[in-house]
Amino acid sequence: MSTQAIPAKPTYREIESALIAVIKAGILYKKPKDGKFMLCYKQRIIKLRQAEEPENFVLETAQSILPNETKYQQILENYKTWYSREPKLLSAINKLYRLYYELAKDYFLTDSQADDEVEDYLNS
């Protein structure tokens, strides 16, 4: 019998804290508050706070942002390129996306599952 505990999935509060950390890092690096970057993360916080079911909201957001492992890796590489000279910002973003990954990974489709869904879709 294994005694290892299954790690708990990130909560909406952890996601909210990570989003706030990204905003804080953006402010530290003087990102324009009316710029696309800051507004995007601010909007995520607003939507999360307005959600009737915040746990479902963050799960759906994670699945939307990270539909598969490849997308996750691509996002990390892009941010590494874009924010390599802003280490606090890069660290905050990486933490946020790691939380999203932990939520979304159980819902990634395999190629076989995608093939089955294509067949179901075409036959409906």
N, C-alpha and C positions, 0 to 999 in steps of 0.2 A: 504494500500500500504506500503510495507516494504521500509525503508530508509537505510537498511544495504547495504553497497557496497560489491560486490563480489570481494574477494581478487584476485589480478592479479597473474597469474602463474609466477614462477621464469623465468628470462631471461637467455640467454646464458652467459651474462656478470656476473650475480650473480653466476652461476655455475662455471665459470672460476675463480672468486674471491674465491669461496669456495675451489676449487681445489688447488689454490695457498696457501691458508691458511693451508691446509693439508700438503703441501710440507714444508712450513715454520715451522710448528709444528714438522714435521719429522726432520728437520735440528736442531731445538732446542733440540730435544732428541737424536741427533747424530745417526740417522738412516743412514746406509751406502747408499751413493748416488748411488752406483751401485747395491744395493740390490733390490730384487723383489718389496718391498713395494714402495720405492721411484720411481723406474722406471715405475711402473704401473701408478702412478698418473701423472708423467711427460708425459707419453705417451698419457694419456687422454687429457692433456692440448694441446699437439702438434696436436693431431687429431682434437680437437675442433677448434684450430686456423687455421687449413688447410681446414676445412669444407666449402663447397660452401654455404650451408644454415645452419649456426650454430644453429638457433632455432630448426630446424628439427633434427639436429644431436643430440642435448642434449635430445630432446624428445625420439628419438629412443634409445639412450643410457640408459635413465631412464627406458624405457619399457623393455629393455634387462636385466638390472641389477635387476629390481624389477617387475617381472611378476605378482605378487600378494601380498596381505597383509601379508601372512604367511612368504614369503621370506624376506620382509622388517623387520618383527619382529625378524626373525632368524639372519639376518645380524647385527641388533643392539645388540642382545644378544652376538653374537660372538665377536664383537668389544669391547663390555663392558668387556668381559672376558680377551681378549688379551691385551687391553690397559688401564686397570683400574689403573695402576701405572703411567700412562702418561696422566694426565687430559687435558692438552692443546691439545694433539693429539686426544684424544677421543672426546673432544668438537668439534674440527674442522671436524672430520669424521661424527659425528652426525648431524652437520649443513648441510654438503654436502648431506648426505643421506636423510635428511628431505626435501631438495630442490628437489632431485630426486623423492621422494615420492609424493610431490605436483604435479609434472609433470605427473607421471605415474598412479596415483590412479584412474583417470577417465577411464583408459583403462584396469583395472583389470577385468578378466572374472569371472563370477559366475559359479558354477558347472553346472547349467542349460545351460548357454551359451556354456560351454565346451562340454557338451553332444550334443548340436546342431551342433557344429563344427565337432565333431567326426562323426556324422551321415552324414553330408555334405561331409566330406573327404572320408568316406568309400563308399559313393554312387557316387563319381565322377570318 
